[in-house]
Amino acid sequence: MDKVLISDLRVQGIIGINPEERTNPQEILINLTVFTNMEKAGASDKIIDCVNYSTLSKKVAALAREAHRFTVEALAGDIARLCLTQNGVNGVRVRVEKPGAVRYALSVGVEIERGQVE
């Protein structure tokens, strides 16, 4: 399966359970691996046949800014569902991290993988 990679998408959003996390936006780091078939796009060289990673990145960033989720697990699920609604997307791997959330760790987060229901 072919892949579109979106790496280190940085978004400011409300995420977490502590009172300060509910009022102060913090950095959320998002990585996506979007599974698709690029055969037609490779042959045609037309954007209409591609998964438009610019449009997808904007949609994911907007979702992360507006979701106000308590957990990274929930936000990852929201992002996966959004990706799976895009034309040409057969599956997605979503990684959501909160940089600096845990002392002595660069970041903490989750990674999920979802596919289209047959």
Residue pairs with C-beta under 8 A, 6 or more apart in sequence:
1 35
1 36
1 37
1 90
1 91
2 35
2 36
2 37
2 38
2 39
3 33
3 34
3 35
3 36
4 32
4 33
4 34
4 36
4 51
4 53
4 56
5 32
5 33
5 34
6 30
6 31
6 32
6 34
6 53
6 56
6 57
6 60
7 31
8 29
8 30
8 31
9 29
9 30
9 31
9 32
9 57
9 60
9 61
10 27
10 28
10 29
10 30
11 27
11 28
11 30
11 60
11 61
11 64
11 65
12 25
12 26
12 27
12 28
12 65
13 25
13 26
13 28
13 64
13 65
13 66
13 67
13 68
14 21
14 22
14 23
14 24
14 25
14 26
14 67
14 68
14 69
15 21
15 26
15 28
15 67
15 68
15 69
15 70
15 71
15 72
15 75
15 98
16 22
16 26
16 70
16 98
16 101
17 70
17 71
22 68
25 65
26 98
27 98
27 99
27 100
28 64
28 72
28 75
28 96
28 97
28 98
29 96
29 97
29 98
29 99
29 107
29 109
30 60
30 61
30 64
30 79
30 94
30 95
30 96
30 97
31 94
31 95
31 97
32 56
32 60
32 79
32 83
32 92
32 93
32 94
32 95
33 92
33 93
34 51
34 53
34 56
34 83
34 86
34 89
34 91
34 92
35 89
35 90
35 91
35 92
35 93
35 115
36 51
36 88
36 89
36 90
37 88
37 90
38 50
40 49
41 49
41 50
49 88
50 88
51 86
51 87
51 88
51 89
56 83
56 86
59 82
59 86
60 79
60 82
60 83
63 78
63 79
63 82
64 75
64 79
64 96
67 74
67 75
67 78
69 75
69 78
72 96
72 97
72 98
72 108
72 109
72 110
73 110
73 112
75 96
76 94
76 95
76 96
76 110
76 111
76 112
77 112
79 92
79 94
79 96
80 92
80 94
80 112
80 114
81 114
83 89
83 92
83 94
84 91
84 92
84 114
84 115
84 116
89 116
90 115
90 116
91 113
91 114
91 115
91 116
92 113
92 114
92 115
93 111
93 112
93 113
94 111
94 112
94 113
94 114
95 109
95 110
95 111
96 109
96 110
96 111
97 107
97 108
97 109
98 107
98 108
98 109
99 106
99 107
100 106
100 107
101 107
101 108
102 108
